[in-house]
Structure formats: C-alpha cells, structure tokens
Amino acid sequence: MDNLKISVLLERDDFKMEIIGRDARNIRCFEQETGVKVVIDDTPQRVFLVGTDLPSLENARRIMEKLVRDKKITEAKIKEYKKLCSE
C-alpha cells in the first residue's frame, strides 16, 4: 500500500524542536506509540505524518494536535494521549 501523508499545523515554527525532544526522545516515542512516521522539514509551521493506513494516521493526527495545543510534549503525554485517543 502507498504511504499516506497528512500535515499538522503548528502555532510556531520553533515548536518543531519540542516535537523532536532532547536526544530525539519525543519523536521516537511518538513514532513507536503510533506506528506513524513524523517528517519535519523546512515547511513553515507544519509537520507531516506519514503512514500506510488511514485509521492509524488519523489517530496520530489527533494525538499530535492535542500535544500541540498543550504546547509541551513529553513521552508521558504522548502515551497518555495515545490511550485517550484510542478509547
């Protein structure tokens, strides 16, 4: 199956560093928990989520949007929101 790609809008471009996290912990945790790849490039105020199935991709989008609204990303929050969005 082809990769599907959706974007998530960020309030500030510097929030990309928060998504990556120290030693890339946040981005690795997000990808592991959701099964979706996070692509961060030069596109202003956007990150992209790439996956092979739409339900996982949509769930990952909801999680990322909640994290972005919180303006603070931690591994614990990623896991908490995954649980909330999966119910």
N, CA, C and O atoms as CSV, one atom per row, in Angstrom:
chain,resi,resn,atom,element,x,y,z
A,1,MET,N,N,0.844,-1.186,0.000
A,1,MET,CA,C,0.000,0.000,0.000
A,1,MET,C,C,0.887,1.246,0.000
A,1,MET,O,O,1.965,1.254,0.594
A,2,ASP,N,N,0.425,2.277,-0.663
A,2,ASP,CA,C,1.167,3.533,-0.724
A,2,ASP,C,C,1.133,4.248,0.622
A,2,ASP,O,O,0.216,4.064,1.422
A,3,ASN,N,N,2.150,5.065,0.848
A,3,ASN,CA,C,2.178,5.880,2.050
A,3,ASN,C,C,1.176,7.015,1.932
A,3,ASN,O,O,1.038,7.637,0.879
A,4,LEU,N,N,0.491,7.269,3.017
A,4,LEU,CA,C,-0.431,8.393,3.115
A,4,LEU,C,C,0.259,9.470,3.937
A,4,LEU,O,O,1.073,9.169,4.810
A,5,LYS,N,N,-0.068,10.724,3.656
A,5,LYS,CA,C,0.615,11.828,4.326
A,5,LYS,C,C,-0.395,12.910,4.677
A,5,LYS,O,O,-1.187,13.334,3.834
A,6,ILE,N,N,-0.360,13.350,5.925
A,6,ILE,CA,C,-1.188,14.484,6.334
A,6,ILE,C,C,-0.308,15.469,7.094
A,6,ILE,O,O,0.739,15.102,7.628
A,7,SER,N,N,-0.743,16.707,7.135
A,7,SER,CA,C,0.045,17.716,7.841
A,7,SER,C,C,-0.684,18.165,9.098
A,7,SER,O,O,-1.909,18.094,9.199
A,8,VAL,N,N,0.109,18.626,10.043
A,8,VAL,CA,C,-0.416,19.189,11.285
A,8,VAL,C,C,0.153,20.597,11.401
A,8,VAL,O,O,1.363,20.803,11.311
A,9,LEU,N,N,-0.729,21.548,11.601
A,9,LEU,CA,C,-0.342,22.949,11.709
A,9,LEU,C,C,0.221,23.237,13.099
A,9,LEU,O,O,-0.324,22.795,14.111
A,10,LEU,N,N,1.309,23.979,13.127
A,10,LEU,CA,C,1.930,24.391,14.384
A,10,LEU,C,C,1.733,25.886,14.571
A,10,LEU,O,O,1.744,26.646,13.603
A,11,GLU,N,N,1.555,26.299,15.799
A,11,GLU,CA,C,1.403,27.723,16.094
A,11,GLU,C,C,2.700,28.481,15.815
A,11,GLU,O,O,2.693,29.597,15.295
A,12,ARG,N,N,3.810,27.840,16.178
A,12,ARG,CA,C,5.132,28.454,15.985
A,12,ARG,C,C,6.067,27.432,15.356
A,12,ARG,O,O,5.984,26.237,15.640
A,13,ASP,N,N,6.942,27.909,14.514
A,13,ASP,CA,C,7.875,27.014,13.845
A,13,ASP,C,C,8.881,26.393,14.815
A,13,ASP,O,O,9.331,25.266,14.607
A,14,ASP,N,N,9.232,27.127,15.875
A,14,ASP,CA,C,10.212,26.590,16.821
A,14,ASP,C,C,9.657,25.425,17.641
A,14,ASP,O,O,10.401,24.770,18.370
A,15,PHE,N,N,8.368,25.169,17.526
A,15,PHE,CA,C,7.768,24.035,18.227
A,15,PHE,C,C,8.254,22.705,17.649
A,15,PHE,O,O,8.111,21.659,18.282
A,16,LYS,N,N,8.821,22.752,16.461
A,16,LYS,CA,C,9.368,21.526,15.860
A,16,LYS,C,C,10.434,20.916,16.767
A,16,LYS,O,O,10.548,19.693,16.862
A,17,MET,N,N,11.206,21.760,17.428
A,17,MET,CA,C,12.241,21.254,18.340
A,17,MET,C,C,11.611,20.541,19.537
A,17,MET,O,O,12.160,19.560,20.038
A,18,GLU,N,N,10.478,21.029,19.986
A,18,GLU,CA,C,9.755,20.388,21.089
A,18,GLU,C,C,9.261,19.004,20.652
A,18,GLU,O,O,9.299,18.050,21.429
A,19,ILE,N,N,8.805,18.909,19.420
A,19,ILE,CA,C,8.336,17.622,18.896
A,19,ILE,C,C,9.496,16.629,18.839
A,19,ILE,O,O,9.338,15.460,19.191
A,20,ILE,N,N,10.640,17.094,18.401
A,20,ILE,CA,C,11.808,16.211,18.325
A,20,ILE,C,C,12.238,15.798,19.730
A,20,ILE,O,O,12.461,14.616,19.994
A,21,GLY,N,N,12.352,16.765,20.621
A,21,GLY,CA,C,12.718,16.479,22.005
A,21,GLY,C,C,14.209,16.262,22.191
A,21,GLY,O,O,14.967,16.120,21.232
A,22,ARG,N,N,14.593,16.243,23.426
A,22,ARG,CA,C,16.002,16.036,23.771
A,22,ARG,C,C,16.440,14.643,23.328
A,22,ARG,O,O,15.777,13.648,23.621
A,23,ASP,N,N,17.544,14.591,22.632
A,23,ASP,CA,C,18.073,13.328,22.098
A,23,ASP,C,C,17.042,12.589,21.239
A,23,ASP,O,O,17.081,11.363,21.130
A,24,ALA,N,N,16.126,13.340,20.634
A,24,ALA,CA,C,15.069,12.804,19.759
A,24,ALA,C,C,14.125,11.845,20.486
A,24,ALA,O,O,13.495,10.994,19.858
A,25,ARG,N,N,14.030,11.982,21.786
A,25,ARG,CA,C,13.182,11.068,22.563
A,25,ARG,C,C,11.701,11.198,22.217
A,25,ARG,O,O,11.002,10.196,22.067
A,26,ASN,N,N,11.228,12.439,22.091
A,26,ASN,CA,C,9.797,12.629,21.832
A,26,ASN,C,C,9.382,12.072,20.479
A,26,ASN,O,O,8.384,11.359,20.377
A,27,ILE,N,N,10.134,12.390,19.458
A,27,ILE,CA,C,9.758,11.934,18.121
A,27,ILE,C,C,9.832,10.406,18.032
A,27,ILE,O,O,8.977,9.779,17.405
A,28,ARG,N,N,10.833,9.818,18.646
A,28,ARG,CA,C,10.942,8.347,18.635
A,28,ARG,C,C,9.780,7.710,19.388
A,28,ARG,O,O,9.212,6.714,18.940
A,29,CYS,N,N,9.432,8.287,20.530
A,29,CYS,CA,C,8.310,7.767,21.317
A,29,CYS,C,C,7.011,7.882,20.523
A,29,CYS,O,O,6.227,6.934,20.470
A,30,PHE,N,N,6.784,9.039,19.908
A,30,PHE,CA,C,5.563,9.250,19.125
A,30,PHE,C,C,5.468,8.223,18.001
A,30,PHE,O,O,4.419,7.613,17.794
A,31,GLU,N,N,6.559,8.039,17.284
A,31,GLU,CA,C,6.558,7.091,16.164
A,31,GLU,C,C,6.340,5.658,16.646
A,31,GLU,O,O,5.628,4.883,16.008
A,32,GLN,N,N,6.949,5.318,17.760
A,32,GLN,CA,C,6.790,3.968,18.300
A,32,GLN,C,C,5.359,3.737,18.788
A,32,GLN,O,O,4.777,2.681,18.538
A,33,GLU,N,N,4.803,4.710,19.473
A,33,GLU,CA,C,3.458,4.565,20.032
A,33,GLU,C,C,2.368,4.562,18.959
A,33,GLU,O,O,1.360,3.869,19.096
A,34,THR,N,N,2.569,5.334,17.897
A,34,THR,CA,C,1.516,5.476,16.885
A,34,THR,C,C,1.737,4.616,15.644
A,34,THR,O,O,0.789,4.325,14.914
A,35,GLY,N,N,2.977,4.209,15.403
A,35,GLY,CA,C,3.282,3.472,14.179
A,35,GLY,C,C,3.313,4.358,12.946
A,35,GLY,O,O,3.275,3.871,11.817
A,36,VAL,N,N,3.384,5.663,13.173
A,36,VAL,CA,C,3.368,6.656,12.098
A,36,VAL,C,C,4.685,7.425,12.132
A,36,VAL,O,O,5.189,7.747,13.208
A,37,LYS,N,N,5.234,7.717,10.978
A,37,LYS,CA,C,6.491,8.469,10.892
A,37,LYS,C,C,6.200,9.966,10.912
A,37,LYS,O,O,5.267,10.439,10.263
A,38,VAL,N,N,7.008,10.700,11.663
A,38,VAL,CA,C,6.909,12.157,11.712
A,38,VAL,C,C,7.993,12.729,10.801
A,38,VAL,O,O,9.174,12.419,10.954
A,39,VAL,N,N,7.579,13.560,9.859
A,39,VAL,CA,C,8.520,14.194,8.939
A,39,VAL,C,C,8.541,15.687,9.245
A,39,VAL,O,O,7.524,16.377,9.165
A,40,ILE,N,N,9.721,16.157,9.594
A,40,ILE,CA,C,9.910,17.576,9.897
A,40,ILE,C,C,10.876,18.127,8.862
A,40,ILE,O,O,12.019,17.683,8.751
A,41,ASP,N,N,10.391,19.102,8.109
A,41,ASP,CA,C,11.241,19.701,7.079
A,41,ASP,C,C,11.183,21.222,7.190
A,41,ASP,O,O,10.849,21.757,8.247
A,42,ASP,N,N,11.504,21.908,6.114
A,42,ASP,CA,C,11.544,23.373,6.132
A,42,ASP,C,C,10.184,24.026,5.918
A,42,ASP,O,O,10.091,25.253,5.894
A,43,THR,N,N,9.138,23.237,5.763
A,43,THR,CA,C,7.805,23.807,5.575
A,43,THR,C,C,7.430,24.597,6.827
A,43,THR,O,O,7.410,24.039,7.925
A,44,PRO,N,N,7.134,25.884,6.674
A,44,PRO,CA,C,6.833,26.712,7.848
A,44,PRO,C,C,5.610,26.218,8.621
A,44,PRO,O,O,4.566,25.923,8.039
A,45,GLN,N,N,5.760,26.137,9.919
A,45,GLN,CA,C,4.687,25.838,10.865
A,45,GLN,C,C,3.893,24.574,10.546
A,45,GLN,O,O,2.690,24.518,10.799
A,46,ARG,N,N,4.546,23.576,10.001
A,46,ARG,CA,C,3.882,22.304,9.709
A,46,ARG,C,C,4.826,21.139,9.942
A,46,ARG,O,O,6.030,21.228,9.701
A,47,VAL,N,N,4.250,20.050,10.414
A,47,VAL,CA,C,4.936,18.765,10.416
A,47,VAL,C,C,4.032,17.808,9.651
A,47,VAL,O,O,2.828,18.034,9.530
A,48,PHE,N,N,4.617,16.761,9.147
A,48,PHE,CA,C,3.861,15.798,8.357
A,48,PHE,C,C,3.886,14.443,9.043
A,48,PHE,O,O,4.894,14.040,9.625
A,49,LEU,N,N,2.772,13.757,8.965
A,49,LEU,CA,C,2.656,12.408,9.494
A,49,LEU,C,C,2.474,11.482,8.304
A,49,LEU,O,O,1.632,11.727,7.439
A,50,VAL,N,N,3.263,10.420,8.263
A,50,VAL,CA,C,3.245,9.501,7.131
A,50,VAL,C,C,2.995,8.089,7.647
A,50,VAL,O,O,3.660,7.619,8.571
A,51,GLY,N,N,2.032,7.431,7.037
A,51,GLY,CA,C,1.709,6.063,7.430
A,51,GLY,C,C,1.075,5.312,6.281
A,51,GLY,O,O,0.857,5.864,5.202
A,52,THR,N,N,0.781,4.052,6.522
A,52,THR,CA,C,0.216,3.228,5.455
A,52,THR,C,C,-1.273,2.961,5.620
A,52,THR,O,O,-1.928,2.511,4.680
A,53,ASP,N,N,-1.818,3.235,6.809
A,53,ASP,CA,C,-3.261,3.032,6.950
A,53,ASP,C,C,-3.909,4.265,7.575
A,53,ASP,O,O,-3.386,4.859,8.518
A,54,LEU,N,N,-5.040,4.619,7.029
A,54,LEU,CA,C,-5.724,5.855,7.408
A,54,LEU,C,C,-6.138,5.905,8.881
A,54,LEU,O,O,-5.959,6.950,9.506
A,55,PRO,N,N,-6.681,4.837,9.467
A,55,PRO,CA,C,-7.063,4.922,10.882
A,55,PRO,C,C,-5.881,5.264,11.806
A,55,PRO,O,O,-6.023,6.091,12.707
A,56,SER,N,N,-4.740,4.644,11.590
A,56,SER,CA,C,-3.557,4.951,12.412
A,56,SER,C,C,-3.099,6.380,12.192
A,56,SER,O,O,-2.704,7.070,13.133
A,57,LEU,N,N,-3.154,6.811,10.961
A,57,LEU,CA,C,-2.735,8.167,10.618
A,57,LEU,C,C,-3.654,9.206,11.262
A,57,LEU,O,O,-3.181,10.206,11.802
A,58,GLU,N,N,-4.945,8.974,11.205
A,58,GLU,CA,C,-5.906,9.895,11.820
A,58,GLU,C,C,-5.743,9.922,13.339
A,58,GLU,O,O,-5.832,10.983,13.956
A,59,ASN,N,N,-5.507,8.770,13.932
A,59,ASN,CA,C,-5.294,8.711,15.374
A,59,ASN,C,C,-4.024,9.477,15.752
A,59,ASN,O,O,-4.012,10.216,16.737
A,60,ALA,N,N,-2.969,9.302,14.978
A,60,ALA,CA,C,-1.715,10.017,15.223
A,60,ALA,C,C,-1.916,11.525,15.072
A,60,ALA,O,O,-1.346,12.309,15.831
A,61,ARG,N,N,-2.719,11.924,14.103
A,61,ARG,CA,C,-3.011,13.353,13.913
A,61,ARG,C,C,-3.712,13.924,15.143
A,61,ARG,O,O,-3.365,15.007,15.614
A,62,ARG,N,N,-4.694,13.196,15.658
A,62,ARG,CA,C,-5.411,13.665,16.858
A,62,ARG,C,C,-4.453,13.803,18.047
A,62,ARG,O,O,-4.515,14.779,18.795
A,63,ILE,N,N,-3.583,12.830,18.207
A,63,ILE,CA,C,-2.609,12.879,19.303
A,63,ILE,C,C,-1.681,14.080,19.135
A,63,ILE,O,O,-1.450,14.827,20.085
A,64,MET,N,N,-1.153,14.264,17.929
A,64,MET,CA,C,-0.233,15.378,17.681
A,64,MET,C,C,-0.932,16.716,17.907
A,64,MET,O,O,-0.344,17.628,18.488
A,65,GLU,N,N,-2.169,16.843,17.459
A,65,GLU,CA,C,-2.900,18.098,17.648
A,65,GLU,C,C,-3.108,18.396,19.132
A,65,GLU,O,O,-3.012,19.550,19.548
A,66,LYS,N,N,-3.390,17.374,19.928
A,66,LYS,CA,C,-3.535,17.575,21.375
A,66,LYS,C,C,-2.205,18.017,21.990
A,66,LYS,O,O,-2.174,18.912,22.835
A,67,LEU,N,N,-1.131,17.399,21.570
A,67,LEU,CA,C,0.192,17.771,22.079
A,67,LEU,C,C,0.535,19.210,21.707
A,67,LEU,O,O,1.077,19.957,22.521
A,68,VAL,N,N,0.218,19.589,20.485
A,68,VAL,CA,C,0.499,20.944,20.015
A,68,VAL,C,C,-0.324,21.958,20.811
A,68,VAL,O,O,0.180,23.022,21.171
A,69,ARG,N,N,-1.579,21.633,21.084
A,69,ARG,CA,C,-2.419,22.538,21.884
A,69,ARG,C,C,-1.864,22.717,23.292
A,69,ARG,O,O,-1.950,23.802,23.867
A,70,ASP,N,N,-1.296,21.650,23.841
A,70,ASP,CA,C,-0.704,21.716,25.187
A,70,ASP,C,C,0.569,22.554,25.222
A,70,ASP,O,O,0.946,23.083,26.268
A,71,LYS,N,N,1.227,22.668,24.072
A,71,LYS,CA,C,2.480,23.417,23.943
A,71,LYS,C,C,3.634,22.810,24.738
A,71,LYS,O,O,4.651,23.466,24.964
A,72,LYS,N,N,3.476,21.577,25.154
A,72,LYS,CA,C,4.543,20.889,25.884
A,72,LYS,C,C,4.429,19.406,25.573
A,72,LYS,O,O,3.392,18.787,25.811
A,73,ILE,N,N,5.502,18.844,25.040
A,73,ILE,CA,C,5.480,17.432,24.671
A,73,ILE,C,C,6.452,16.667,25.555
A,73,ILE,O,O,7.615,17.043,25.704
A,74,THR,N,N,5.951,15.591,26.134
A,74,THR,CA,C,6.794,14.667,26.892
A,74,THR,C,C,6.395,13.252,26.482
A,74,THR,O,O,5.325,13.038,25.912
A,75,GLU,N,N,7.251,12.307,26.773
A,75,GLU,CA,C,6.920,10.916,26.470
A,75,GLU,C,C,5.665,10.488,27.231
A,75,GLU,O,O,4.831,9.757,26.697
A,76,ALA,N,N,5.535,10.941,28.465
A,76,ALA,CA,C,4.359,10.587,29.270
A,76,ALA,C,C,3.075,11.122,28.633
A,76,ALA,O,O,2.063,10.423,28.589
A,77,LYS,N,N,3.119,12.356,28.144
A,77,LYS,CA,C,1.929,12.932,27.495
A,77,LYS,C,C,1.593,12.198,26.200
A,77,LYS,O,O,0.420,11.992,25.890
A,78,ILE,N,N,2.602,11.810,25.455
A,78,ILE,CA,C,2.363,11.060,24.221
A,78,ILE,C,C,1.612,9.769,24.548
A,78,ILE,O,O,0.628,9.430,23.891
A,79,LYS,N,N,2.078,9.064,25.555
A,79,LYS,CA,C,1.438,7.802,25.944
A,79,LYS,C,C,0.039,8.033,26.505
A,79,LYS,O,O,-0.878,7.256,26.241
A,80,GLU,N,N,-0.121,9.099,27.275
A,80,GLU,CA,C,-1.433,9.431,27.843
A,80,GLU,C,C,-2.435,9.742,26.730
A,80,GLU,O,O,-3.558,9.236,26.744
A,81,TYR,N,N,-2.031,10.569,25.773
A,81,TYR,CA,C,-2.941,10.939,24.692
A,81,TYR,C,C,-3.216,9.769,23.760
A,81,TYR,O,O,-4.302,9.669,23.189
A,82,LYS,N,N,-2.245,8.890,23.606
A,82,LYS,CA,C,-2.495,7.699,22.794
A,82,LYS,C,C,-3.615,6.883,23.430
A,82,LYS,O,O,-4.523,6.407,22.749
A,83,LYS,N,N,-3.530,6.733,24.736
A,83,LYS,CA,C,-4.559,5.974,25.450
A,83,LYS,C,C,-5.924,6.658,25.315
A,83,LYS,O,O,-6.929,5.994,25.059
A,84,LEU,N,N,-5.958,7.973,25.485
A,84,LEU,CA,C,-7.215,8.717,25.372
A,84,LEU,C,C,-7.804,8.644,23.963
A,84,LEU,O,O,-9.012,8.468,23.800
A,85,CYS,N,N,-6.959,8.777,22.960
A,85,CYS,CA,C,-7.436,8.788,21.576
A,85,CYS,C,C,-7.782,7.396,21.063
A,85,CYS,O,O,-8.464,7.259,20.048
A,86,SER,N,N,-7.320,6.379,21.751
A,86,SER,CA,C,-7.591,5.011,21.314
A,86,SER,C,C,-8.883,4.460,21.904
A,86,SER,O,O,-9.377,3.419,21.470
A,87,GLU,N,N,-9.421,5.154,22.884
A,87,GLU,CA,C,-10.643,4.663,23.547
A,87,GLU,C,C,-11.876,4.939,22.729
A,87,GLU,O,O,-12.982,4.591,23.143
